[in-house]
Amino acid sequence: MPDRRAIVAGLLATAVFPAASQGARLRKAISTIVPFKASPFPYRGKLPDGSAPFLDVTAADGRRGHTSPRGGIYWEDETYSDRSTLLAVPKGFDPAKPAVIVVFFHGNGATLQRDVVGRQRVVAQVEASGLNAVLVAPQFASNAQDSSAGNFWTPGYFAGFMAEVAQGLAKLTGAKAAKFDAMPVVLVAYSGGYNPAASILRNGDIGGHLLGVILLDAVFDEADIFASWVAQHRKSFFVSAYGKSSAPGNAEIRQLLAGQGIDASSDPPRRLEAGTIALLASDAAHDTFVTRAFVGNPLQWLLGRLHGFPR
């Protein structure tokens, strides 16, 4: 198996980033994968309920591992040690204009380059949306059937991750880190990305910076956390598109919201703005949901309807 850190180092060594002065539109798109200090993994803490350490298995040779409910035992050095984060800035991005940071949490069995960039075309969808936005996607459990949030379970940790994001984007674009620190955030989670997304909402990390949440066939648990966040943040938006696999979780969200007198639309929103709440059913397959759901390229479609941030 190739050394992931060597691959990342190679990407950085060969990357050529376009120069950008403060307030200048980028002449070329930037997309790179870099190691972060404030990454979801490695994680040496306990499970969220405090019942046991996350790394609950030790082999005879000293290797440590985690028992995943879906995937069985995964070893830390193979699955929970990748500090990579994808940073992508589309051509024409202008840091002097109103802009947003799109944070994408991948699902199970994924890696950043193969799946987020390649198969799911998340970088391409953000660029094609016309939104004045940058994209950030951390690596969670690498190529594994595991939805664990790792360090993102810890209150305040995600805020530290976003501070490192601001520094990284400043280096790539030539804009000041303070510009990115002040930008609102759109949180997007696909499939198993629900777990870190729910943890961040529960912990209240980045608070008032969170503009809204987009879930793509992702409510496999924590429906109560999502519904509670929606009820408490009526000036934010919440869109959950779902197929057969996460239909029960979305039905629970709808029921919980209705119990508080909150109506969730079943129709795709014409505009994505403060107060938008939509639960969108689709018969699309789960594995290809990021590129084909209630519409083709649903992330591009939704971000293109976000009001107030044209590129």
Residue, then its C-alpha position, 0 to 999 in steps of 0.5 A: m500500500p502506498d504511503r499516504r503521507a508520501i503521496v500528500a508530500g508529492l502533491l504539495a511538491t508538484a502543485v503550482f498555485p496561482a498568485a493572488s493578491q488581496g481582493a483579486r479573483l483567482r485566475k486558475a482553480i486550486s485543488t490540493i490535499v494537505p496534512f492537518k494538525a487538527s484532523p479527525f484522526p488519529y483519535r485516542g479518546k473515548l467513545p462519545d458515551g464514555s463507555a470505552p476507549f475508541l481504540d478497544v483492540t490491541a494486537a500481539d504486536g502492539r497495533r491498536g484498532h477499533t471495532s466498527p459495528r459495520g466493518g469489524i476491526y480496523w487498525e489505527d495505522e491503516t484506517y485512522s491515521d490519515r490527517s489529509t484535508l482537501l482544500a479547493v478554490p474555484k477559478g474566479f473566486d474573489p475573497a473581496k466579495p461575500a463568500v462561503i466555506v463549504v465543508f463536506f463530510h464524506g461517507n463510508g468506504a471513501t478516500l478524498q482523491r478517489d471518491v470526493v474529487g473523482r467519483q462524486r465530483v464534489v470539487a467540480q459541483v462546487e465550481a459549477s454552482g457559480l457560488n463564490a465559495v471554497l471547499v474543505a473536506p477532511q478525511f475520516a476513517s479511510n476506505a472503511q465502513d465506519s462513520s466515526a467522527g474521531n476528534f470532531w466528537t470533542p466540543g470545540y475541536f471543529a472550531g480549531f479545525m476551521a481556524e487551520v482551514a483559514q490559515g491553509l486557504a490564506k496560503l493558497t489564495g494570498a488573501k488574509a486568514a481573517k477573511f476566511d475566519a469571518m466567512p459563513v459555513v455551509l455544512v454538507a454531509y453524505s451518508g456516514g458523514y451524518n455522525p460528525a455533522a450531528s456532533i458539530l451541531r450538538n456541540g455548537d461549534i462555530g455557532g453563528h458562522l453556520l449558514g446552513v446544513i445540507l444532508l445527502d441520504a445521511v440521516f441514519d441516526e441522530a434525527d433528534i439532534f438534527a431536528s433540535w438544531v433546526a428548531q433552534h436555528r430558524k435563521s439558518f437553512f436545512v435541506s435533507a435529500y434522501g433515498k430509501s436507505s435514510a427515509p426512516g430518519n428523515a420521517e422522524i425529523r419531519q415528525l419531530l419538527a411537526g410536533q413543534g409546529i414547524d413545517a418542512s417542505s417536500d419540494p426542492p427550494r427555489r432559493l436557499e435562504a434563511g428559514t428554508i427547511a426542506l426534506l426531499a424524497s428521491d428514488a435514487a440509489h444510495d451509492t451514487f446519491v452525491t451525483r444523482a438524487f432528486v436532480g443530477n448533481p444535487l450539491q451543485w443544484l442546491l448551492g446554485r440557489l444559495h442567495g447572496f454569494p454570486r461568484 
